[in-house]
Amino acid sequence: MSNKQKRQKPSREKKLSNKKAQKKYKSIDAGKKIQKSKIKKWQHPNWYLVGLAAVGMALTGYLVLTGWFGKPVIYCADGSACDVVQQSRWGTFLSIPTALLGFVSYAMLLFIGVRIRNTISQWKSALVISMVGVGYSFYLFTVSVIQIEAVCVYCITSLIIMLSIFVLTVVQRPKVMAGFNFSTWMGQIAIFTIIFVGGMHLHYSGVFDPAAGPEDPYLKGLTDHLIQEKAMMYGAYW
């Protein structure tokens, strides 16, 4: 073999390797283009999500407005199970009505369904909010059944709506998500939800603020006794 042929051999191998690299990059670019084209097909308002979020906003908004204006709530008469739940310490958080927190959550989901047109971003955002919402709603439902021993029809309805949004979001998971691990993502959101609900439970237990914790049994008994005796309070100054 001549020196000229020896010099030509590595150049041919180099050309072959370059061609393989070009084919590889072209296939990667083609995959990215296919992924982008599939995402574009779904860039429209998520009307199912928007509809459920709107119903949730109407429900929680009604509770907020009736509470602010002191109006009676339908199917929630004074002393009823629903009224007991609404008036409990779980009915507010830092003096903010729990219904208002629900309204904000549904409003965020409505915004996501209408304004965020990227399918993957929309899906991830809706999944986080709905999963946390389901966890918190289920916590409040459990408290109402076990500790308050009363059930509020509005709380159950809100739980069903939020659970429906969560299931819808899981079903609508985009098929094309390069390098995405669904199980890992769900596990991370679940851990965040547990931490959030656990923090709320500690708050309502009086760990962070004793005023938000359980009522003193002695003071509660004294209050009930004074109410039964129709006692009146007089004030005086010297």
ABEGO torsion letter per residue (X at the ends): XBAAAAAAAAAAAAAAAAAAAAAAAAAAAAAAAAAAAAAAAABBBBAAAAAAAAAAAAAAAAAAAAAAAGBBBBGBBBGBAAAAAAABAAABBGGBBAAAAAAAAAAAAAAAAAABABAAAAAAAAAAAAAAAAAAAAAAAAAAAAAAGBBBAAAAAAAAAAAAAAAAAAAABBABBBGBBAAAAAAAAAAAAAAAAAAAAAAAAGAABAAABBBBAAAAAAAAAAAAAGBBBBBBBX
